[in-house]
Amino acid sequence: MGMSDLYGPADEAESIATVHAALDAGVTLLDTGDFYGMGHNELLLHEALRGRDRASVEISVKYGALRGPDNSWLGFDGSPAHTKASLAYTLRRLRTDYVDVYRPARLDPSVPIEETVGAVAELVKAGYVRHIGLSEVGAETLRRAAAVHPISDLQIEYSLLSRGLEAEVLPAARELGIGITAYGVLSRGLLSGHWQADRPLAVGDFRGHSPRFQGDNLAHNLRLVEALRAVAAAKGATVAQVAIAWVASRGADIVPLVGARRRERLAEALGARGLELSAADLAAIEAAVPDGAAAGERYAAAQMAHLDSER
């Protein structure tokens, strides 16, 4: 997402080089959305995958978020017609015959989840989609969806600062055999270890109105990061590596998504793969950043209202 939208300007050549570096390092999952830069991110992935073996990667695509030409957000559409039309444009932008995982970005309250999943199931039957995923839905919605068609995974925010799914959503997913694709593992940069309180933000940067990046909330959250930095230093690791490794430690059914926009950040993130966390390490990490310790909600109020997972 950050290569095309919402985190300020990005360098396209560096973005493509970062995708190449990820693939060369053995990364196989590429996650995008048709509304990331209004199609730009899918076109970017097409360029990055040019000359590569399509079968060597799994492309996960979110759809349904409606955008205006002024970058505004106009709601969500999970209707069968929009589902099928969106995929047609996605396939053309990616220059591929299929996507590996297709998922609505949010629950459309005006469309029963059974209808949305049923439409994607038709695309699976036709060969355009391999697997059905969901994003930011609650346990009840997850069960209703799985009753229509097998769900491969639920994409949902999960980090040391965002552990809300642990109460109901994660147990339901495990009961149903549904994996978790965890986004926001670095809490949009807060847990990167590189964020500074006085960092200037570009116009349109999502974090400019994100509650966790505001005033006293930011100061509080950065104190948590410094506590985590001490734990990381004792492991000979960076804050980001420990934060990613913690998410990965939560279960083999949980895949951390890394949103690096530059090769140097990607290299740091990939260093988390070899980081082993003992029971004592995990205890120290959770003492540094206890469950529920974050100051501020993960989205502004208007966006929180769209999260079925938070109801």
Secondary structure by P-SEA (a helix, b strand, c coil): cccccccccccaaaaaaaaaaaaaacccbbbbbcccccaaaaaaaaaaacccccccbbbbbbcccccccccccccccccaaaaaaaaaaaaaaaccccccbbbcccccccccaaaaaaaaaaaaaaccccccccccccaaaaaaaaaaccccccccccccccccccccaaaaaaaabbbbbcccccccccccccccccccccccccccccccccaaaaaaaaaaaaaaaaaaaaacccaaaaaaaaaaaccccbbbbbbcccaaaaaaaaccccccccaaaaaaaaaaccccccccccccaaaaaaccccc
